[in-house]
Amino acid sequence: MKNLPSIFAWLTLISALPLISMGAVVTTVDAGMAFPDWPTSDGYSMLAYPWLQSIGEPDKFLEHGHRLAGMLTGFFALLLCGSAFLTPQRPAVRILATLVLVLVIAQGLLGGMRVSQVSKVLAMIHGNFACWVFTVMAIAVAVMSPRWANVERLPTGTRTRAAFSATIVLCLVFFLQSVLGGMLRHLGAAHAWRDHPYFAFVVLGVAAITWVLIRRLHHPWLSSWANLMLLLVNGQFLIGLGTWLFRYGWPDAGIVAIQQTSALSALRSLHTLGAVLGFMGLGVMIARLIRTAPVHAPVTEATVETKTRNSSLTTPLDGSSRLAGGAV
């Protein structure tokens, strides 16, 4: 029974993958407004809509499938939160379980408002917010795992501040890059068309520095995740490069743009999913660094007294002799 939250945390995280993937495809093919109403679909309730019969209408099939996937993730998030409070758990587990449920509900409401308000800005916010929701889900899975409680901390004196600060900076620049991508994808912003590809090299540079700083801590649990983090960031860069070349071409290199193809749609959707996975990797890296941070012993009166006594015992004898001689 005590492991139920961990099981439901995994189910919530796994169910969110097809949800995010379908959401990416919905945006790619511009099917977000396949239905003018929400939470109903053409007047049908969520479960009453003849979803399988709509396969001949791809936009409606994708959009309603996305809504059903969101409903499934919400169901698992509800079970996660309920199990965290119905079984003996640490406060951190209950806080994370509650946060996951709140974020899933907020994400669903954002998606509904995007439809009711017919807003591409809300569509962009809805897409970028998925990074945060999925990251918190992954952190919940990590914190609830048996390994989390038994991980060894770094020794006192280890310089973790540089690695932690670099990871925070990487998380921020990666998310900014995702926002630029969202502005390009949803709004067609001209400056994003220029800034998004060049800023990717900034992300790569910060990622390399962060990886080196974490590896220098010589902690296997951190190093293994740092390797995965770097792989996700580099993979996202390569997918983005392929997406850019397919969509816009490179005439000087003889690469012709290919528009409105299944290959391009798949790459664009995979690029969106890669952004969510990359941000998740960075969020879990921050959580791991916090978990392994050195614990400094609290300073007490007994500690101060002991240090003072030890200091007095090591006072040079010739100093006291000079004081005595001066007094005489």
CYANA upper distance limits for C-alpha pairs under 8 A (distance plus 0.5 A):
  1 MET  CA     87 THR  CA      7.21
  2 LYS  CA     87 THR  CA      6.26
  2 LYS  CA     88 PRO  CA      6.93
  2 LYS  CA     89 GLN  CA      7.76
  3 ASN  CA      7 ILE  CA      6.94
  4 LEU  CA      8 PHE  CA      6.68
  4 LEU  CA     80 LEU  CA      8.15
  4 LEU  CA     83 SER  CA      6.73
  4 LEU  CA     84 ALA  CA      8.26
  5 PRO  CA      9 ALA  CA      6.39
  5 PRO  CA     79 LEU  CA      8.49
  5 PRO  CA     80 LEU  CA      5.72
  5 PRO  CA     81 CYS  CA      8.01
  5 PRO  CA     83 SER  CA      6.03
  5 PRO  CA     84 ALA  CA      5.99
  5 PRO  CA     97 ALA  CA      8.41
  5 PRO  CA    144 MET  CA      7.90
  6 SER  CA     10 TRP  CA      6.79
  6 SER  CA     80 LEU  CA      8.41
  6 SER  CA    141 VAL  CA      6.79
  6 SER  CA    144 MET  CA      5.89
  6 SER  CA    145 SER  CA      7.10
  7 ILE  CA     11 LEU  CA      6.83
  8 PHE  CA     12 THR  CA      6.48
  8 PHE  CA     76 PHE  CA      6.63
  8 PHE  CA     77 ALA  CA      7.78
  8 PHE  CA     79 LEU  CA      7.04
  8 PHE  CA     80 LEU  CA      5.47
  9 ALA  CA     13 LEU  CA      6.71
  9 ALA  CA     76 PHE  CA      8.23
  9 ALA  CA     77 ALA  CA      7.87
  9 ALA  CA     80 LEU  CA      6.47
  9 ALA  CA     97 ALA  CA      8.39
  9 ALA  CA    137 MET  CA      7.42
  9 ALA  CA    140 ALA  CA      7.11
  9 ALA  CA    141 VAL  CA      5.99
 10 TRP  CA     14 ILE  CA      6.55
 10 TRP  CA    141 VAL  CA      6.58
 11 LEU  CA     15 SER  CA      6.42
 11 LEU  CA     76 PHE  CA      6.99
 12 THR  CA     16 ALA  CA      6.71
 12 THR  CA     73 THR  CA      6.03
 12 THR  CA     74 GLY  CA      8.34
 12 THR  CA     76 PHE  CA      5.66
 12 THR  CA     77 ALA  CA      6.28
 12 THR  CA     80 LEU  CA      8.31
 12 THR  CA    137 MET  CA      7.78
 13 LEU  CA     17 LEU  CA      7.40
 13 LEU  CA     73 THR  CA      8.49
 13 LEU  CA    134 PHE  CA      7.51
 13 LEU  CA    137 MET  CA      6.27
 13 LEU  CA    138 ALA  CA      7.06
 13 LEU  CA    141 VAL  CA      8.39
 14 ILE  CA     18 PRO  CA      8.29
 15 SER  CA     19 LEU  CA      7.15
 15 SER  CA     69 ALA  CA      7.86
 15 SER  CA     72 LEU  CA      7.59
 15 SER  CA     73 THR  CA      6.07
 16 ALA  CA     20 ILE  CA      6.51
 16 ALA  CA     69 ALA  CA      8.17
 16 ALA  CA     70 GLY  CA      8.09
 16 ALA  CA     73 THR  CA      6.46
 16 ALA  CA    134 PHE  CA      7.76
 17 LEU  CA     21 SER  CA      6.58
 18 PRO  CA     22 MET  CA      6.41
 18 PRO  CA     69 ALA  CA      7.62
 19 LEU  CA     23 GLY  CA      6.66
 19 LEU  CA     66 HIS  CA      6.41
 19 LEU  CA     69 ALA  CA      5.63
 19 LEU  CA     70 GLY  CA      6.51
 19 LEU  CA     73 THR  CA      8.30
 20 ILE  CA     24 ALA  CA      6.65
 20 ILE  CA    130 ALA  CA      7.95
 20 ILE  CA    273 LEU  CA      7.29
 21 SER  CA     25 VAL  CA      6.89
 21 SER  CA    269 SER  CA      7.52
 21 SER  CA    270 LEU  CA      8.13
 21 SER  CA    273 LEU  CA      6.64
 22 MET  CA     26 VAL  CA      6.56
 22 MET  CA     62 LEU  CA      7.43
 22 MET  CA     63 GLU  CA      8.47
 22 MET  CA     65 GLY  CA      8.04
 22 MET  CA     66 HIS  CA      6.08
 23 GLY  CA     27 THR  CA      6.83
 23 GLY  CA     63 GLU  CA      8.33
 23 GLY  CA     66 HIS  CA      6.56
 23 GLY  CA    127 GLY  CA      8.45
 24 ALA  CA     28 THR  CA      6.67
 24 ALA  CA    269 SER  CA      5.44
 24 ALA  CA    270 LEU  CA      8.20
 24 ALA  CA    272 THR  CA      6.62
 24 ALA  CA    273 LEU  CA      7.40
 25 VAL  CA     29 VAL  CA      6.69
 25 VAL  CA     62 LEU  CA      8.34
 25 VAL  CA    265 SER  CA      7.94
 25 VAL  CA    266 ALA  CA      8.20
 25 VAL  CA    269 SER  CA      5.87
 26 VAL  CA     30 ASP  CA      6.36
 26 VAL  CA     31 ALA  CA      5.48
 26 VAL  CA     32 GLY  CA      6.33
 26 VAL  CA     59 ASP  CA      7.97
 26 VAL  CA     62 LEU  CA      6.78
 26 VAL  CA     63 GLU  CA      6.76
 26 VAL  CA     66 HIS  CA      8.42
 27 THR  CA     31 ALA  CA      6.73
 27 THR  CA     32 GLY  CA      6.67
 27 THR  CA    186 HIS  CA      8.41
 28 THR  CA    265 SER  CA      6.68
 28 THR  CA    268 ARG  CA      7.26
 28 THR  CA    269 SER  CA      6.84
 29 VAL  CA     59 ASP  CA      8.24
 29 VAL  CA    265 SER  CA      7.84
 30 ASP  CA     59 ASP  CA      8.45
 31 ALA  CA     59 ASP  CA      5.39
 31 ALA  CA     60 LYS  CA      7.75
 31 ALA  CA     62 LEU  CA      7.87
 31 ALA  CA     63 GLU  CA      6.88
 32 GLY  CA     59 ASP  CA      8.43
 32 GLY  CA     63 GLU  CA      6.89
 32 GLY  CA    115 VAL  CA      7.82
 33 MET  CA    115 VAL  CA      6.74
 33 MET  CA    118 VAL  CA      8.01
 34 ALA  CA     59 ASP  CA      6.17
 34 ALA  CA     60 LYS  CA      5.78
 34 ALA  CA     63 GLU  CA      7.07
 35 PHE  CA     41 SER  CA      6.36
 35 PHE  CA     42 ASP  CA      6.63
 35 PHE  CA     60 LYS  CA      7.48
 35 PHE  CA     63 GLU  CA      8.39
 35 PHE  CA    115 VAL  CA      8.32
 36 PRO  CA     41 SER  CA      8.26
 36 PRO  CA     42 ASP  CA      7.79
 36 PRO  CA    115 VAL  CA      7.04
 36 PRO  CA    116 SER  CA      7.61
 37 ASP  CA     41 SER  CA      6.46
 37 ASP  CA     42 ASP  CA      6.99
 37 ASP  CA     43 GLY  CA      7.80
 37 ASP  CA    115 VAL  CA      7.29
 37 ASP  CA    116 SER  CA      6.96
 38 TRP  CA    112 GLY  CA      6.29
 38 TRP  CA    115 VAL  CA      7.21
 38 TRP  CA    116 SER  CA      7.15
 39 PRO  CA     45 SER  CA      7.77
 39 PRO  CA     46 MET  CA      7.51
 39 PRO  CA    112 GLY  CA      7.17
 40 THR  CA     44 TYR  CA      5.76
 40 THR  CA     45 SER  CA      5.31
 40 THR  CA     46 MET  CA      6.40
 41 SER  CA     45 SER  CA      7.00
 41 SER  CA     46 MET  CA      7.31
 41 SER  CA     49 TYR  CA      7.22
 41 SER  CA     64 HIS  CA      7.84
 44 TYR  CA     48 ALA  CA      6.25
 44 TYR  CA     49 TYR  CA      5.61
 45 SER  CA     49 TYR  CA      6.71
 46 MET  CA     67 ARG  CA      8.30
 46 MET  CA     68 LEU  CA      7.70
 47 LEU  CA     68 LEU  CA      8.44
 50 PRO  CA     54 SER  CA      7.16
 51 TRP  CA     55 ILE  CA      7.81
 51 TRP  CA     61 PHE  CA      6.81
 51 TRP  CA     64 HIS  CA      7.37
 51 TRP  CA     65 GLY  CA      7.92
 52 LEU  CA     61 PHE  CA      7.97
 54 SER  CA     58 PRO  CA      7.83
 54 SER  CA     60 LYS  CA      7.08
 54 SER  CA     61 PHE  CA      5.92
 55 ILE  CA     60 LYS  CA      8.35
 55 ILE  CA     61 PHE  CA      5.89
 56 GLY  CA     61 PHE  CA      8.32
 57 GLU  CA     61 PHE  CA      6.59
 58 PRO  CA     62 LEU  CA      6.51
 59 ASP  CA     63 GLU  CA      6.59
 60 LYS  CA     64 HIS  CA      6.40
 61 PHE  CA     65 GLY  CA      6.47
 62 LEU  CA     66 HIS  CA      6.61
 63 GLU  CA     67 ARG  CA      6.88
 64 HIS  CA     68 LEU  CA      6.68
 65 GLY  CA     69 ALA  CA      6.63
 66 HIS  CA     70 GLY  CA      6.74
 67 ARG  CA     71 MET  CA      6.78
 68 LEU  CA     72 LEU  CA      6.86
 69 ALA  CA     73 THR  CA      6.82
 70 GLY  CA     74 GLY  CA      6.62
 70 GLY  CA    108 GLY  CA      7.67
 71 MET  CA     75 PHE  CA      6.70
 72 LEU  CA     76 PHE  CA      6.95
 73 THR  CA     77 ALA  CA      6.63
 73 THR  CA    104 VAL  CA      8.29
 74 GLY  CA     78 LEU  CA      6.64
 74 GLY  CA    101 LEU  CA      7.71
 74 GLY  CA    104 VAL  CA      6.76
 74 GLY  CA    105 ILE  CA      7.64
 75 PHE  CA     79 LEU  CA      6.91
 76 PHE  CA     80 LEU  CA      6.56
 77 ALA  CA     81 CYS  CA      6.74
 77 ALA  CA     97 ALA  CA      8.08
 77 ALA  CA    100 VAL  CA      7.07
 77 ALA  CA    101 LEU  CA      5.70
 77 ALA  CA    104 VAL  CA      7.89
 78 LEU  CA     82 GLY  CA      6.61
 78 LEU  CA    101 LEU  CA      6.68
 79 LEU  CA     83 SER  CA      6.45
 80 LEU  CA     84 ALA  CA      6.71
 80 LEU  CA     97 ALA  CA      6.54
 81 CYS  CA     85 PHE  CA      7.19
 81 CYS  CA     94 ARG  CA      7.58
 81 CYS  CA     97 ALA  CA      5.27
 81 CYS  CA     98 THR  CA      5.98
 81 CYS  CA    100 VAL  CA      8.42
 81 CYS  CA    101 LEU  CA      7.17
 82 GLY  CA     86 LEU  CA      6.67
 83 SER  CA     87 THR  CA      6.49
 84 ALA  CA     88 PRO  CA      7.97
 84 ALA  CA     89 GLN  CA      6.82
 84 ALA  CA     93 VAL  CA      7.24
 84 ALA  CA     94 ARG  CA      5.86
 84 ALA  CA     97 ALA  CA      7.12
 85 PHE  CA     89 GLN  CA      7.86
 85 PHE  CA     94 ARG  CA      7.02
 89 GLN  CA     93 VAL  CA      6.78
 89 GLN  CA     94 ARG  CA      7.37
 90 ARG  CA     94 ARG  CA      7.23
 91 PRO  CA     95 ILE  CA      6.65
 92 ALA  CA     96 LEU  CA      6.62
 93 VAL  CA     97 ALA  CA      6.55
 93 VAL  CA    140 ALA  CA      7.72
 93 VAL  CA    143 VAL  CA      7.67
 93 VAL  CA    144 MET  CA      7.08
 94 ARG  CA     98 THR  CA      6.60
 95 ILE  CA     99 LEU  CA      6.60
 96 LEU  CA    100 VAL  CA      6.58
 96 LEU  CA    136 VAL  CA      8.06
 96 LEU  CA    140 ALA  CA      6.31
 97 ALA  CA    101 LEU  CA      6.97
 97 ALA  CA    140 ALA  CA      7.51
 98 THR  CA    102 VAL  CA      6.73
 99 LEU  CA    103 LEU  CA      6.55
 99 LEU  CA    136 VAL  CA      8.31
100 VAL  CA    104 VAL  CA      6.61
100 VAL  CA    133 VAL  CA      7.54
100 VAL  CA    136 VAL  CA      6.98
100 VAL  CA    137 MET  CA      6.60
100 VAL  CA    140 ALA  CA      8.48
101 LEU  CA    105 ILE  CA      6.72
102 VAL  CA    106 ALA  CA      6.63
103 LEU  CA    107 GLN  CA      6.51
103 LEU  CA    133 VAL  CA      6.37
104 VAL  CA    108 GLY  CA      6.71
104 VAL  CA    133 VAL  CA      7.23
105 ILE  CA    109 LEU  CA      6.74
106 ALA  CA    110 LEU  CA      6.67
107 GLN  CA    111 GLY  CA      6.81
107 GLN  CA    126 HIS  CA      7.06
107 GLN  CA    129 PHE  CA      7.61
107 GLN  CA    130 ALA  CA      7.68
107 GLN  CA    133 VAL  CA      8.23
108 GLY  CA    112 GLY  CA      6.78
109 LEU  CA    113 MET  CA      6.55
110 LEU  CA    114 ARG  CA      6.63
110 LEU  CA    122 LEU  CA      7.39
110 LEU  CA    123 ALA  CA      8.44
110 LEU  CA    125 ILE  CA      8.38
110 LEU  CA    126 HIS  CA      6.24
111 GLY  CA    115 VAL  CA      7.19
111 GLY  CA    122 LEU  CA      8.21
111 GLY  CA    123 ALA  CA      7.55
111 GLY  CA    126 HIS  CA      6.57
112 GLY  CA    116 SER  CA      6.75
113 MET  CA    117 GLN  CA      6.11
113 MET  CA    118 VAL  CA      8.28
113 MET  CA    119 SER  CA      8.43
113 MET  CA    122 LEU  CA      7.76
114 ARG  CA    118 VAL  CA      6.07
114 ARG  CA    119 SER  CA      5.70
114 ARG  CA    120 LYS  CA      7.53
114 ARG  CA    122 LEU  CA      5.63
114 ARG  CA    123 ALA  CA      6.04
114 ARG  CA    126 HIS  CA      8.32
115 VAL  CA    119 SER  CA      7.52
119 SER  CA    123 ALA  CA      6.87
120 LYS  CA    124 MET  CA      6.72
120 LYS  CA    186 HIS  CA      6.69
120 LYS  CA    187 LEU  CA      7.31
121 VAL  CA    125 ILE  CA      6.82
121 VAL  CA    186 HIS  CA      7.94
121 VAL  CA    187 LEU  CA      7.88
122 LEU  CA    126 HIS  CA      6.37
123 ALA  CA    127 GLY  CA      6.72
123 ALA  CA    186 HIS  CA      7.70
124 MET  CA    128 ASN  CA      6.74
124 MET  CA    182 GLY  CA      6.12
124 MET  CA    183 MET  CA      7.40
124 MET  CA    186 HIS  CA      6.44
125 ILE  CA    129 PHE  CA      6.33
126 HIS  CA    130 ALA  CA      7.04
127 GLY  CA    131 CYS  CA      8.14
127 GLY  CA    182 GLY  CA      7.91
128 ASN  CA    132 TRP  CA      8.15
128 ASN  CA    178 SER  CA      7.47
128 ASN  CA    179 VAL  CA      7.11
128 ASN  CA    182 GLY  CA      7.56
129 PHE  CA    133 VAL  CA      6.98
130 ALA  CA    134 PHE  CA      6.50
130 ALA  CA    276 VAL  CA      7.40
131 CYS  CA    135 THR  CA      6.59
131 CYS  CA    275 ALA  CA      7.88
131 CYS  CA    276 VAL  CA      5.13
131 CYS  CA    277 LEU  CA      8.14
131 CYS  CA    279 PHE  CA      6.64
131 CYS  CA    280 MET  CA      7.28
132 TRP  CA    136 VAL  CA      6.73
132 TRP  CA    279 PHE  CA      8.29
132 TRP  CA    280 MET  CA      8.14
133 VAL  CA    137 MET  CA      6.86
134 PHE  CA    138 ALA  CA      6.77
134 PHE  CA    276 VAL  CA      7.64
134 PHE  CA    280 MET  CA      7.00
135 THR  CA    139 ILE  CA      6.70
135 THR  CA    276 VAL  CA      8.39
135 THR  CA    279 PHE  CA      7.34
135 THR  CA    280 MET  CA      4.76
135 THR  CA    281 GLY  CA      8.12
135 THR  CA    283 GLY  CA      6.45
135 THR  CA    284 VAL  CA      7.66
136 VAL  CA    140 ALA  CA      6.60
136 VAL  CA    280 MET  CA      8.37
136 VAL  CA    283 GLY  CA      8.28
137 MET  CA    141 VAL  CA      6.89
138 ALA  CA    142 ALA  CA      6.79
138 ALA  CA    280 MET  CA      7.33
138 ALA  CA    284 VAL  CA      7.38
139 ILE  CA    143 VAL  CA      6.60
139 ILE  CA    283 GLY  CA      7.78
139 ILE  CA    284 VAL  CA      6.04
139 ILE  CA    287 ALA  CA      7.49
140 ALA  CA    144 MET  CA      6.59
141 VAL  CA    145 SER  CA      6.77
142 ALA  CA    148 TRP  CA      7.13
142 ALA  CA    284 VAL  CA      8.16
143 VAL  CA    148 TRP  CA      6.17
143 VAL  CA    149 ALA  CA      8.47
144 MET  CA    148 TRP  CA      7.51
145 SER  CA    149 ALA  CA      8.21
146 PRO  CA    150 ASN  CA      7.60
147 ARG  CA    151 VAL  CA      6.61
151 VAL  CA    221 TRP  CA      8.42
151 VAL  CA    292 THR  CA      7.79
152 GLU  CA    292 THR  CA      7.06
153 ARG  CA    291 ARG  CA      7.74
153 ARG  CA    292 THR  CA      4.67
153 ARG  CA    293 ALA  CA      6.46
153 ARG  CA    294 PRO  CA      6.33
153 ARG  CA    295 VAL  CA      8.28
154 LEU  CA    158 THR  CA      7.10
154 LEU  CA    217 LEU  CA      8.45
154 LEU  CA    219 HIS  CA      7.85
154 LEU  CA    292 THR  CA      6.12
154 LEU  CA    293 ALA  CA      6.36
154 LEU  CA    294 PRO  CA      5.66
155 PRO  CA    294 PRO  CA      6.23
156 THR  CA    294 PRO  CA      5.57
156 THR  CA    295 VAL  CA      7.25
156 THR  CA    296 HIS  CA      7.23
157 GLY  CA    294 PRO  CA      7.98
158 THR  CA    217 LEU  CA      7.83
158 THR  CA    294 PRO  CA      7.83
159 ARG  CA    163 ALA  CA      8.37
159 ARG  CA    217 LEU  CA      8.25
160 THR  CA    164 PHE  CA      6.53
160 THR  CA    217 LEU  CA      7.86
160 THR  CA    289 LEU  CA      8.29
160 THR  CA    293 ALA  CA      7.44
161 ARG  CA    165 SER  CA      6.42
162 ALA  CA    166 ALA  CA      6.52
162 ALA  CA    213 LEU  CA      7.52
163 ALA  CA    167 THR  CA      6.68
163 ALA  CA    210 THR  CA      6.71
163 ALA  CA    213 LEU  CA      5.63
163 ALA  CA    214 ILE  CA      5.93
164 PHE  CA    168 ILE  CA      6.81
164 PHE  CA    286 ILE  CA      7.27
164 PHE  CA    289 LEU  CA      7.04
165 SER  CA    169 VAL  CA      6.75
166 ALA  CA    170 LEU  CA      6.57
166 ALA  CA    206 VAL  CA      7.93
166 ALA  CA    209 ILE  CA      8.04
166 ALA  CA    210 THR  CA      5.86
166 ALA  CA    213 LEU  CA      8.47
167 THR  CA    171 CYS  CA      6.55
167 THR  CA    210 THR  CA      6.45
167 THR  CA    282 LEU  CA      7.47
167 THR  CA    285 MET  CA      8.02
167 THR  CA    286 ILE  CA      7.10
168 ILE  CA    172 LEU  CA      6.81
168 ILE  CA    286 ILE  CA      7.72
169 VAL  CA    173 VAL  CA      6.72
169 VAL  CA    206 VAL  CA      8.28
170 LEU  CA    174 PHE  CA      6.39
170 LEU  CA    203 VAL  CA      7.30
170 LEU  CA    206 VAL  CA      6.36
170 LEU  CA    207 ALA  CA      6.75
170 LEU  CA    210 THR  CA      7.95
170 LEU  CA    282 LEU  CA      8.20
171 CYS  CA    175 PHE  CA      6.65
171 CYS  CA    279 PHE  CA      7.22
171 CYS  CA    282 LEU  CA      6.39
171 CYS  CA    283 GLY  CA      7.76
172 LEU  CA    176 LEU  CA      6.63
173 VAL  CA    177 GLN  CA      6.61
173 VAL  CA    202 VAL  CA      8.42
173 VAL  CA    203 VAL  CA      6.77
174 PHE  CA    178 SER  CA      6.80
174 PHE  CA    203 VAL  CA      6.59
174 PHE  CA    279 PHE  CA      7.48
175 PHE  CA    179 VAL  CA      6.71
175 PHE  CA    279 PHE  CA      7.50
176 LEU  CA    180 LEU  CA      6.75
177 GLN  CA    181 GLY  CA      6.69
177 GLN  CA    196 HIS  CA      6.86
177 GLN  CA    199 PHE  CA      7.21
177 GLN  CA    200 ALA  CA      7.41
177 GLN  CA    203 VAL  CA      8.36
178 SER  CA    182 GLY  CA      6.60
178 SER  CA    275 ALA  CA      6.98
179 VAL  CA    183 MET  CA      6.65
180 LEU  CA    184 LEU  CA      6.75
180 LEU  CA    192 ALA  CA      5.89
180 LEU  CA    195 ASP  CA      7.93
180 LEU  CA    196 HIS  CA      6.13
181 GLY  CA    185 ARG  CA      6.45
181 GLY  CA    192 ALA  CA      7.45
181 GLY  CA    196 HIS  CA      6.68
182 GLY  CA    186 HIS  CA      6.23
182 GLY  CA    187 LEU  CA      8.05
183 MET  CA    187 LEU  CA      5.57
183 MET  CA    188 GLY  CA      6.73
183 MET  CA    189 ALA  CA      6.24
183 MET  CA    192 ALA  CA      6.87
184 LEU  CA    188 GLY  CA      4.89
184 LEU  CA    189 ALA  CA      5.66
184 LEU  CA    190 ALA  CA      8.00
184 LEU  CA    192 ALA  CA      5.89
184 LEU  CA    193 TRP  CA      6.51
188 GLY  CA    192 ALA  CA      8.15
188 GLY  CA    193 TRP  CA      8.02
189 ALA  CA    193 TRP  CA      7.00
190 ALA  CA    194 ARG  CA      7.32
191 HIS  CA    195 ASP  CA      6.43
192 ALA  CA    196 HIS  CA      5.77
193 TRP  CA    197 PRO  CA      7.94
194 ARG  CA    198 TYR  CA      7.69
195 ASP  CA    199 PHE  CA      6.37
196 HIS  CA    200 ALA  CA      7.01
197 PRO  CA    201 PHE  CA      8.12
198 TYR  CA    202 VAL  CA      7.94
199 PHE  CA    203 VAL  CA      7.09
200 ALA  CA    204 LEU  CA      6.85
200 ALA  CA    237 PHE  CA      7.36
201 PHE  CA    205 GLY  CA      6.71
202 VAL  CA    206 VAL  CA      6.77
203 VAL  CA    207 ALA  CA      6.49
204 LEU  CA    208 ALA  CA      6.74
204 LEU  CA    233 VAL  CA      7.74
204 LEU  CA    234 ASN  CA      7.57
204 LEU  CA    237 PHE  CA      8.43
205 GLY  CA    209 ILE  CA      6.95
206 VAL  CA    210 THR  CA      6.58
207 ALA  CA    211 TRP  CA      6.58
207 ALA  CA    230 LEU  CA      6.98
207 ALA  CA    233 VAL  CA      7.87
208 ALA  CA    212 VAL  CA      6.85
208 ALA  CA    230 LEU  CA      7.85
209 ILE  CA    213 LEU  CA      6.81
210 THR  CA    214 ILE  CA      6.71
211 TRP  CA    215 ARG  CA      6.60
211 TRP  CA    226 ALA  CA      6.38
211 TRP  CA    227 ASN  CA      7.84
211 TRP  CA    230 LEU  CA      7.31
212 VAL  CA    216 ARG  CA      6.72
213 LEU  CA    217 LEU  CA      7.50
214 ILE  CA    218 HIS  CA      8.21
214 ILE  CA    222 LEU  CA      7.44
214 ILE  CA    223 SER  CA      6.99
214 ILE  CA    226 ALA  CA      7.32
215 ARG  CA    219 HIS  CA      7.85
215 ARG  CA    222 LEU  CA      8.04
215 ARG  CA    223 SER  CA      5.81
215 ARG  CA    226 ALA  CA      7.88
218 HIS  CA    223 SER  CA      7.57
219 HIS  CA    223 SER  CA      6.45
220 PRO  CA    224 SER  CA      6.46
221 TRP  CA    225 TRP  CA      7.21
222 LEU  CA    226 ALA  CA      6.57
222 LEU  CA    285 MET  CA      8.01
222 LEU  CA    288 ARG  CA      7.30
222 LEU  CA    289 LEU  CA      7.76
223 SER  CA    227 ASN  CA      6.74
224 SER  CA    228 LEU  CA      7.07
225 TRP  CA    229 MET  CA      6.52
225 TRP  CA    281 GLY  CA      8.38
225 TRP  CA    285 MET  CA      7.25
226 ALA  CA    230 LEU  CA      6.66
226 ALA  CA    285 MET  CA      7.57
227 ASN  CA    231 LEU  CA      6.69
228 LEU  CA    232 LEU  CA      6.68
228 LEU  CA    281 GLY  CA      7.93
229 MET  CA    233 VAL  CA      6.83
229 MET  CA    278 GLY  CA      7.40
229 MET  CA    281 GLY  CA      5.76
229 MET  CA    282 LEU  CA      6.90
229 MET  CA    285 MET  CA      8.17
230 LEU  CA    234 ASN  CA      6.57
231 LEU  CA    235 GLY  CA      6.34
232 LEU  CA    236 GLN  CA      6.54
232 LEU  CA    274 GLY  CA      7.83
232 LEU  CA    277 LEU  CA      7.58
232 LEU  CA    278 GLY  CA      5.75
232 LEU  CA    281 GLY  CA      7.89
233 VAL  CA    237 PHE  CA      6.83
233 VAL  CA    278 GLY  CA      6.21
234 ASN  CA    238 LEU  CA      6.82
235 GLY  CA    239 ILE  CA      6.69
235 GLY  CA    274 GLY  CA      8.22
236 GLN  CA    240 GLY  CA      6.50
236 GLN  CA    271 HIS  CA      6.93
236 GLN  CA    274 GLY  CA      5.92
236 GLN  CA    275 ALA  CA      7.18
236 GLN  CA    278 GLY  CA      7.83
237 PHE  CA    241 LEU  CA      6.60
238 LEU  CA    242 GLY  CA      6.74
239 ILE  CA    243 THR  CA      6.59
239 ILE  CA    267 LEU  CA      7.37
239 ILE  CA    270 LEU  CA      8.02
239 ILE  CA    271 HIS  CA      6.37
240 GLY  CA    244 TRP  CA      6.56
240 GLY  CA    268 ARG  CA      8.37
240 GLY  CA    271 HIS  CA      6.44
241 LEU  CA    245 LEU  CA      6.71
242 GLY  CA    246 PHE  CA      6.59
242 GLY  CA    267 LEU  CA      8.01
243 THR  CA    247 ARG  CA      6.52
243 THR  CA    264 LEU  CA      7.13
243 THR  CA    267 LEU  CA      6.19
243 THR  CA    268 ARG  CA      6.50
243 THR  CA    271 HIS  CA      8.09
244 TRP  CA    248 TYR  CA      6.25
244 TRP  CA    249 GLY  CA      7.55
245 LEU  CA    249 GLY  CA      5.01
245 LEU  CA    250 TRP  CA      6.86
245 LEU  CA    255 ILE  CA      7.71
245 LEU  CA    257 ALA  CA      7.21
246 PHE  CA    256 VAL  CA      7.95
246 PHE  CA    257 ALA  CA      5.69
246 PHE  CA    258 ILE  CA      5.90
246 PHE  CA    259 GLN  CA      7.99
246 PHE  CA    264 LEU  CA      6.90
247 ARG  CA    257 ALA  CA      5.65
247 ARG  CA    258 ILE  CA      6.16
247 ARG  CA    259 GLN  CA      6.37
247 ARG  CA    264 LEU  CA      7.39
248 TYR  CA    256 VAL  CA      8.14
248 TYR  CA    257 ALA  CA      5.40
248 TYR  CA    258 ILE  CA      8.05
249 GLY  CA    255 ILE  CA      5.69
249 GLY  CA    256 VAL  CA      5.22
249 GLY  CA    257 ALA  CA      4.45
249 GLY  CA    258 ILE  CA      7.94
250 TRP  CA    254 GLY  CA      6.77
250 TRP  CA    255 ILE  CA      5.30
250 TRP  CA    256 VAL  CA      6.86
250 TRP  CA    257 ALA  CA      7.91
251 PRO  CA    255 ILE  CA      6.00
251 PRO  CA    256 VAL  CA      6.79
258 ILE  CA    264 LEU  CA      7.85
259 GLN  CA    264 LEU  CA      7.53
260 GLN  CA    264 LEU  CA      7.39
260 GLN  CA    265 SER  CA      7.73
261 THR  CA    265 SER  CA      6.79
262 SER  CA    266 ALA  CA      6.57
263 ALA  CA    267 LEU  CA      6.72
264 LEU  CA    268 ARG  CA      6.59
265 SER  CA    269 SER  CA      6.64
266 ALA  CA    270 LEU  CA      6.51
267 LEU  CA    271 HIS  CA      6.50
268 ARG  CA    272 THR  CA      6.96
269 SER  CA    273 LEU  CA      6.88
270 LEU  CA    274 GLY  CA      6.50
271 HIS  CA    275 ALA  CA      6.91
272 THR  CA    276 VAL  CA      7.28
273 LEU  CA    277 LEU  CA      6.84
274 GLY  CA    278 GLY  CA      6.40
275 ALA  CA    279 PHE  CA      6.65
276 VAL  CA    280 MET  CA      6.64
277 LEU  CA    281 GLY  CA      6.72
278 GLY  CA    282 LEU  CA      6.99
279 PHE  CA    283 GLY  CA      6.72
280 MET  CA    284 VAL  CA      6.73
281 GLY  CA    285 MET  CA      6.66
282 LEU  CA    286 ILE  CA      6.85
283 GLY  CA    287 ALA  CA      6.92
284 VAL  CA    288 ARG  CA      6.64
285 MET  CA    289 LEU  CA      6.72
286 ILE  CA    290 ILE  CA      6.80
287 ALA  CA    291 ARG  CA      6.71
288 ARG  CA    292 THR  CA      6.72
289 LEU  CA    293 ALA  CA      6.51
299 VAL  CA    303 THR  CA      6.66
299 VAL  CA    304 VAL  CA      7.72
300 THR  CA    304 VAL  CA      6.93
301 GLU  CA    305 GLU  CA      6.61
302 ALA  CA    306 THR  CA      6.60
303 THR  CA    307 LYS  CA      6.73
304 VAL  CA    308 THR  CA      6.60
305 GLU  CA    309 ARG  CA      6.63
306 THR  CA    310 ASN  CA      6.64
307 LYS  CA    311 SER  CA      6.55
308 THR  CA    312 SER  CA      6.76
309 ARG  CA    313 LEU  CA      6.82
310 ASN  CA    314 THR  CA      6.98
311 SER  CA    315 THR  CA      7.04
315 THR  CA    319 GLY  CA      8.19
316 PRO  CA    320 SER  CA      7.63
317 LEU  CA    321 SER  CA      6.75
318 ASP  CA    322 ARG  CA      6.72
319 GLY  CA    323 LEU  CA      6.95
320 SER  CA    324 ALA  CA      6.69
321 SER  CA    325 GLY  CA      6.54
322 ARG  CA    326 GLY  CA      6.55
323 LEU  CA    327 ALA  CA      6.75
324 ALA  CA    328 VAL  CA      6.91
